[in-house]
Each structure stands twice: as C-alpha cells, then as structure tokens.
Amino acid sequence: MHAFVAYRIGAGHDAEDVTGEVFERALRYRTGYDPAKGAPLAWLVGIARRVLADRAVSGTETVSEVPDTAAPGELARDSVERLTLAAAMERLSDKDRELVAMRYGADMKATQIAAVLETSTNSVEVALHRALRRLREVLEQTEPAQGKPVQVEPEGKSTSGEASAVH
C-alpha cells in the first residue's frame, strides 16, 4: 500500500501518513468490507484513493522526500533515475499516474485494477499500455545525465501478468 501511495505523491513522510490513514480507515470500517465485491487489496486501494482525494480537496500539501537510508547499488545513478522517473510521472495525467501506481506501486494485475475502477480488464490494459507509452516518450525527451534512458518495463512482460518493476 505504501508503494502505491508513494507512486501517487512521492516517497517520504506524507506517503507514510497517508498509508497510516488508509489502514486506520480500513480498521474503522472493516465491517463494511464485502469479499463478494472484490479482493482486500482492491478495497484498500479504494480507501487510499479516497484519502488522497480528501487531501487534495482539503489543500493539504504533500512534499516528496528522499529517504535517509543507504541504497544498494550505484547511489548517484539510481538517484538520477529515480528523480528522472518522478519528474516524468509528474508530466502524465492524473489517470495515467494512477494506473501506473496501481500496476507497479500496488503490484495489482489488470483484472484487479479493472475491479477497482469498475471497468473492463481490456480497457485497463489498453489505458495502461498507452500510459506507459506516454511515460516512455517523456523519458526519451529527458534522458538522465548518465545518457541512458530509464527503462519503464522489461520487454516481453504483460501488464496483466506478474509484476515487473518500473526502474
């Protein structure tokens, strides 16, 4: 859940606060969960979407922060890629950002996303494919300082199959 929220508003204290609020609401309204309407993950994503919408309406400002933990690998290159991806995500529409966040942040399959959005799996797959294409186009326009484009999704991976990372 934290990964989904972080995809939407950026990593940091705000994402932790929103994630905490999601689970608080889930506990408070747990009797309202109906397994016949969908999986628990879909229910939690629905709660997260409402919390994010409430914060947007209330004018609560969110600030992205980079965690103070040491990252494995090449810190400079990884940081540039993460910042480049975050900037590219900001240039996408809200709908595209939400689809990418559900798919890669919440690790949801297209069928689960379709249940949350109350639409068909095919329309989710098409919309996600188009969102990733737009993200790739943005990333190609703004290549990281290292000169290598950020890879959005490994080739050969289906949007409805196993999770693949956006890196």
C-alpha positions in Angstrom: 0.0 0.0 0.0 2.9 2.3 0.8 4.3 1.8 -2.7 1.0 2.7 -4.3 0.7 5.9 -2.2 4.4 6.8 -2.9 3.9 6.4 -6.6 1.0 8.9 -6.3 2.5 11.6 -4.0 6.2 10.7 -3.7 8.1 8.9 -1.0 8.6 10.4 2.4 6.6 11.3 5.5 3.5 12.3 3.6 3.3 8.8 2.0 3.7 7.3 5.4 1.0 9.4 6.9 -1.4 8.6 4.0 -0.6 4.9 4.3 -1.3 5.0 8.0 -4.6 6.8 7.5 -5.6 4.1 4.9 -5.1 1.4 7.5 -6.8 3.4 10.2 -9.9 3.8 8.0 -9.7 0.1 7.0 -9.8 -0.9 10.6 -12.5 1.6 11.5 -14.7 0.4 8.6 -13.7 -3.3 8.4 -17.3 -4.4 8.9 -18.1 -2.7 5.7 -15.7 -4.9 3.6 -17.6 -7.3 1.4 -15.4 -10.1 -0.1 -18.0 -10.6 -2.8 -17.3 -7.2 -4.2 -13.5 -7.7 -4.6 -10.2 -8.6 -3.1 -8.9 -6.9 0.1 -6.2 -5.2 -2.0 -8.8 -3.6 -4.2 -10.7 -2.4 -1.1 -7.6 -0.9 0.4 -6.7 0.9 -2.9 -10.2 2.3 -3.0 -9.7 3.7 0.5 -6.3 5.1 -0.5 -7.8 6.8 -3.5 -10.4 8.4 -1.2 -7.8 9.5 1.3 -5.7 11.1 -1.5 -8.8 12.8 -2.9 -9.7 14.1 0.6 -6.2 15.5 1.0 -6.3 17.2 -2.4 -9.6 18.8 -1.6 -8.5 19.9 1.8 -5.5 21.6 0.3 -3.0 19.6 2.4 0.2 20.0 0.6 2.4 16.9 0.0 6.1 17.1 -0.3 8.3 14.3 -1.7 11.4 13.5 0.3 14.2 11.1 -0.4 14.6 8.6 2.5 17.8 8.9 4.6 18.7 5.2 4.2 21.6 3.9 2.2 20.6 2.5 -1.1 22.3 -0.6 -2.6 24.0 -0.2 -6.0 25.2 3.0 -7.6 23.7 5.7 -5.5 24.3 8.6 -7.9 22.9 6.8 -11.0 20.0 5.3 -9.1 19.1 8.8 -7.7 19.2 10.4 -11.1 17.0 7.6 -12.5 14.5 7.9 -9.6 14.3 11.7 -9.9 14.0 11.5 -13.7 11.2 9.0 -13.3 9.4 11.1 -10.7 9.7 14.2 -12.9 8.3 12.2 -15.9 5.5 10.8 -13.8 4.5 14.4 -12.9 4.1 15.2 -16.6 1.5 12.4 -17.0 -2.2 12.9 -16.4 -3.7 12.0 -13.1 -5.4 9.0 -14.7 -2.1 7.7 -16.2 -0.3 8.3 -12.9 -2.9 6.4 -11.0 -2.8 3.4 -13.4 0.9 3.2 -13.2 0.8 3.5 -9.4 -1.8 0.7 -9.2 0.1 -1.5 -11.5 3.6 -1.0 -10.2 3.2 0.6 -6.8 0.4 -1.6 -5.5 1.5 -4.5 -7.7 -2.0 -5.1 -9.0 -2.9 -7.0 -12.0 -5.1 -5.5 -14.7 -8.1 -7.6 -13.5 -7.7 -6.1 -10.0 -7.4 -2.6 -11.4 -10.5 -3.1 -13.5 -12.4 -4.2 -10.4 -11.3 -1.0 -8.5 -12.1 1.3 -11.4 -15.3 -0.6 -12.3 -14.3 -1.1 -15.9 -13.2 -3.9 -18.2 -9.8 -5.6 -18.0 -9.2 -4.9 -21.6 -9.8 -1.1 -21.2 -7.3 -1.1 -18.3 -4.7 -3.0 -20.3 -5.2 -0.5 -23.2 -5.1 2.5 -21.0 -2.0 1.2 -19.1 -0.2 0.4 -22.4 -0.9 4.0 -23.6 0.2 5.5 -20.2 3.5 3.5 -20.4 4.0 4.7 -24.0 3.5 8.3 -22.9 5.9 7.8 -20.0 8.5 6.3 -22.3 8.1 9.3 -24.6 8.6 11.7 -21.8 11.6 9.8 -20.5 13.1 9.8 -24.0 12.8 13.6 -24.1 14.5 13.9 -20.7 17.3 11.3 -20.6 19.2 11.1 -17.3 22.6 12.7 -17.0 24.2 9.3 -17.4 23.0 9.2 -21.0 21.0 6.0 -20.7 17.2 6.2 -20.8 15.3 4.9 -17.7 13.7 1.5 -18.5 10.0 1.6 -17.9 9.1 -2.0 -18.2 11.1 -5.0 -19.3 10.2 -6.2 -22.7 8.0 -9.2 -23.0 6.1 -8.6 -19.8 2.4 -8.4 -19.9 0.6 -5.7 -18.0 -1.8 -8.3 -16.6 0.9 -10.9 -15.7 3.5 -11.0 -13.0 4.7 -7.7 -11.6 7.6 -6.0 -13.3 9.4 -3.1 -11.8 9.5 0.4 -13.1 13.1 1.3 -12.8 
